């Protein structure tokens, strides 16, 4: 029937069965509370008087689902170990992440064509993540880079698996697929290509104090990981070895 949604592949039913009931339990109502004593007021913590606080626990759960729309082919490609982008037939701009229509005003939203891209690129810019949302805490510290894939005119966010003190703008990287893939950008990561040297004008390395400050902050992150998850500094550094 025209317009009918037909399920071609179903990897969601077991997930819905497990998580829909959990989501229903999180309805924002207060389920419990604690009474605690903690510092209060301005000034140094060790000099502040204590006050009594009530801490409430209000669970919230949601099973969120949405469509990738007309860029679904890109995310399905990740599952199949294919790296896809789109190319405008008029101005030849290559988009990765893909865009279904060209954003060049002269092309008048021309429909792009799907192309397969090589598994390599270069770092356009990056951030060293020393804290993150809950889902990524155990991955800290990590480098989040915007990588321009070879042949593409845009860049996409990718985790760069390397020591935070070793990354630099312009660094050549190779894209790798994770063993377990679910259809999102975390299905891939980047590894620096071998045989590269840090350029003299690297924004991170041009000033020794930058590296000193970063190493200081990294130590704070290692301490947090050890206290929160029991993850040792040595275990973190093992992640950065080439895979």
C-alpha positions as semicolon CSV with decimal commas, in nm:
position;residue;x (nm);y (nm);z (nm)
1;X;0,000;0,000;0,000
2;X;0,134;0,343;-0,095
3;X;0,267;0,542;0,199
4;X;0,280;0,240;0,431
5;X;0,586;0,197;0,652
6;X;0,728;-0,154;0,605
7;X;0,994;-0,292;0,841
8;X;1,281;-0,433;0,636
9;X;1,517;-0,510;0,925
10;X;1,427;-0,516;1,293
11;X;1,700;-0,469;1,554
12;X;1,475;-0,273;1,791
13;X;1,209;-0,509;1,930
14;X;1,435;-0,664;2,200
15;X;1,551;-0,315;2,300
16;X;1,196;-0,182;2,327
17;X;1,091;-0,483;2,533
18;X;1,375;-0,423;2,779
19;X;1,369;-0,043;2,802
20;X;1,009;0,070;2,754
21;X;0,913;-0,056;3,101
22;X;1,217;0,120;3,249
23;X;1,120;0,445;3,077
24;X;0,769;0,428;3,226
25;X;0,914;0,415;3,578
26;X;1,089;0,749;3,538
27;X;0,794;0,985;3,568
28;X;0,968;1,270;3,756
29;X;0,797;1,195;4,089
30;X;1,010;1,201;4,404
31;X;1,104;0,845;4,500
32;X;1,328;0,917;4,798
33;X;1,540;1,174;4,975
34;X;1,848;1,225;5,193
35;X;1,928;1,479;5,463
36;X;2,293;1,583;5,447
37;X;2,525;1,838;5,605
38;X;2,767;2,031;5,387
39;X;2,954;2,368;5,373
40;X;2,746;2,679;5,321
41;X;2,818;3,040;5,231
42;X;3,102;3,231;5,061
43;X;3,473;3,196;5,123
44;X;3,695;2,890;5,146
45;X;3,520;2,556;5,187
46;X;3,726;2,461;5,491
47;X;3,624;2,787;5,663
48;X;3,253;2,776;5,574
49;X;2,990;2,687;5,834
50;X;2,784;2,375;5,773
51;X;2,415;2,376;5,683
52;X;2,154;2,103;5,652
53;X;2,026;2,018;5,305
54;X;1,752;1,793;5,171
55;X;1,848;1,603;4,855
56;X;1,563;1,445;4,660
57;X;1,581;1,165;4,402
58;X;1,344;1,221;4,112
59;X;1,397;0,953;3,841
60;X;1,338;1,030;3,478
61;X;1,349;0,778;3,196
62;X;1,278;0,798;2,827
63;X;1,314;0,566;2,530
64;X;1,397;0,813;2,255
65;X;1,369;0,718;1,890
66;X;1,399;0,918;1,571
67;X;1,467;0,869;1,202
68;X;1,795;0,949;1,028
69;X;1,580;1,050;0,732
70;X;1,744;1,073;0,392
71;X;2,095;1,043;0,537
72;X;2,013;0,694;0,672
73;X;2,241;0,544;0,406
74;X;2,546;0,695;0,578
75;X;2,470;0,533;0,914
76;X;2,372;0,200;0,756
77;X;2,705;0,220;0,575
78;X;2,890;0,242;0,907
79;X;2,728;-0,083;1,016
80;X;2,841;-0,241;0,688
81;X;3,196;-0,098;0,720
82;X;3,144;0,147;0,436
83;X;3,227;0,517;0,465
84;X;2,996;0,729;0,252
85;X;2,957;1,092;0,163
86;X;2,758;1,290;-0,091
87;X;2,866;1,497;-0,389
88;X;2,689;1,784;-0,558
89;X;2,656;1,718;-0,935
90;X;2,676;2,092;-1,007
91;X;2,953;2,248;-0,796
92;X;3,122;1,912;-0,710
93;X;3,130;1,989;-0,337
94;X;3,175;1,669;-0,135
95;X;2,997;1,651;0,199
96;X;3,101;1,429;0,487
97;X;2,894;1,414;0,701
98;X;2,656;1,384;0,407
99;X;2,392;1,633;0,297
100;X;2,107;1,527;0,074
101;X;2,094;1,868;-0,093
102;X;2,379;2,105;-0,173
103;X;2,404;2,413;0,046
104;X;2,571;2,623;-0,221
105;X;2,313;2,894;-0,306
106;X;2,418;2,880;-0,673
107;X;2,314;2,513;-0,692
108;X;1,959;2,585;-0,578
109;X;1,941;2,287;-0,336
110;X;2,052;2,039;-0,601
111;X;2,013;1,677;-0,493
112;X;2,353;1,522;-0,414
113;X;2,482;1,180;-0,517
114;X;2,617;0,914;-0,283
115;X;2,987;0,826;-0,311
116;X;3,223;0,603;-0,111
117;X;3,513;0,781;0,056
118;X;3,859;0,661;0,164
119;X;3,924;0,572;0,526
120;X;4,174;0,851;0,583
121;X;4,183;1,224;0,644
122;X;4,347;1,498;0,849
123;X;4,269;1,678;1,173
124;X;4,102;2,013;1,104
125;X;4,070;2,107;1,474
126;X;4,038;1,924;1,806
127;X;3,951;1,942;2,176
128;X;4,097;1,742;2,463
129;X;3,802;1,622;2,671
130;X;3,881;1,611;3,043
131;X;3,515;1,588;3,145
132;X;3,204;1,479;2,961
133;X;2,845;1,365;2,980
134;X;2,773;1,053;3,184
135;X;2,781;0,821;2,883
136;X;3,143;0,905;2,805
137;X;3,293;0,948;3,154
138;X;3,475;0,614;3,155
139;X;3,635;0,704;2,820
140;X;3,811;1,011;2,962
141;X;4,047;1,167;2,880
142;X;3,999;1,155;2,504
143;X;4,055;1,367;2,197
144;X;3,753;1,479;1,996
145;X;3,862;1,602;1,657
146;X;3,697;1,740;1,349
147;X;3,848;1,533;1,070
148;X;3,838;1,632;0,704
149;X;3,814;1,308;0,512
150;X;4,032;1,286;0,202
151;X;3,831;1,411;-0,094
152;X;3,569;1,588;0,122
153;X;3,521;1,961;0,160
154;X;3,371;1,946;0,511
155;X;3,472;1,782;0,840
156;X;3,299;1,553;1,086
157;X;3,354;1,485;1,459
158;X;3,554;1,171;1,535
159;X;3,727;1,040;1,846
160;X;4,102;1,036;1,784
161;X;4,264;0,752;1,976
162;X;4,599;0,895;2,078
163;X;4,768;1,057;2,376
164;X;4,618;1,406;2,422
165;X;4,967;1,556;2,415
166;X;5,041;1,405;2,072
167;X;4,757;1,546;1,860
168;X;4,799;1,845;1,630
169;X;4,611;2,031;1,356
170;X;4,691;1,883;1,014
171;X;4,773;1,541;1,159
172;X;4,696;1,261;0,912
173;X;4,465;0,993;1,050
174;X;4,317;0,662;0,942
175;X;3,952;0,580;1,010
176;X;3,876;0,250;1,184
177;X;3,547;0,071;1,253
178;X;3,465;-0,061;1,599
179;X;3,383;-0,429;1,631
180;X;3,032;-0,359;1,762
181;X;2,848;-0,110;1,540
182;X;2,503;0,033;1,602
183;X;2,465;0,305;1,342
184;X;2,607;0,623;1,494
185;X;2,932;0,818;1,481
186;X;3,076;0,621;1,772
187;X;3,097;0,325;1,532
188;X;3,419;0,481;1,403
189;X;3,737;0,628;1,547
190;X;4,060;0,767;1,406
191;X;4,421;0,660;1,456
192;X;4,714;0,889;1,367
193;X;4,911;0,768;1,066
194;X;5,264;0,655;1,153
195;X;5,580;0,851;1,083
196;X;5,455;1,204;1,152
197;X;5,636;1,477;1,343
198;X;5,475;1,764;1,531
199;X;5,506;2,088;1,328
200;X;5,675;2,387;1,489
201;X;5,361;2,599;1,461
202;X;5,137;2,349;1,642
203;X;4,906;2,552;1,867
204;X;4,944;2,301;2,150
205;X;5,318;2,243;2,126
206;X;5,448;2,592;2,037
207;X;5,456;2,688;2,404
208;X;5,593;2,441;2,662
209;X;5,355;2,583;2,921
210;X;5,061;2,454;2,716
211;X;5,187;2,097;2,753
212;X;5,266;2,149;3,121
213;X;4,914;2,279;3,186
214;X;4,760;1,992;2,991
215;X;4,963;1,732;3,180
216;X;4,854;1,890;3,509
217;X;4,489;1,871;3,408
218;X;4,532;1,515;3,283
219;X;4,659;1,412;3,627
220;X;4,339;1,552;3,780
221;X;4,137;1,344;3,535
222;X;4,334;1,027;3,616
223;X;4,263;1,087;3,985
224;X;3,891;1,131;3,915
225;X;3,875;0,809;3,711
226;X;4,050;0,614;3,984
227;X;3,816;0,741;4,256
228;X;3,496;0,712;4,051
229;X;3,551;0,391;3,853
230;X;3,871;0,233;3,984
231;X;4,038;0,293;3,646
232;X;4,415;0,321;3,677
233;X;4,631;0,569;3,489
234;X;4,824;0,286;3,326
235;X;4,500;0,135;3,195
236;X;4,402;0,467;3,039
237;X;4,733;0,492;2,854
238;X;4,692;0,142;2,711
239;X;4,392;0,272;2,512
240;X;4,618;0,502;2,311
241;X;4,834;0,229;2,164
242;X;4,772;0,162;1,794
243;X;4,494;-0,084;1,721
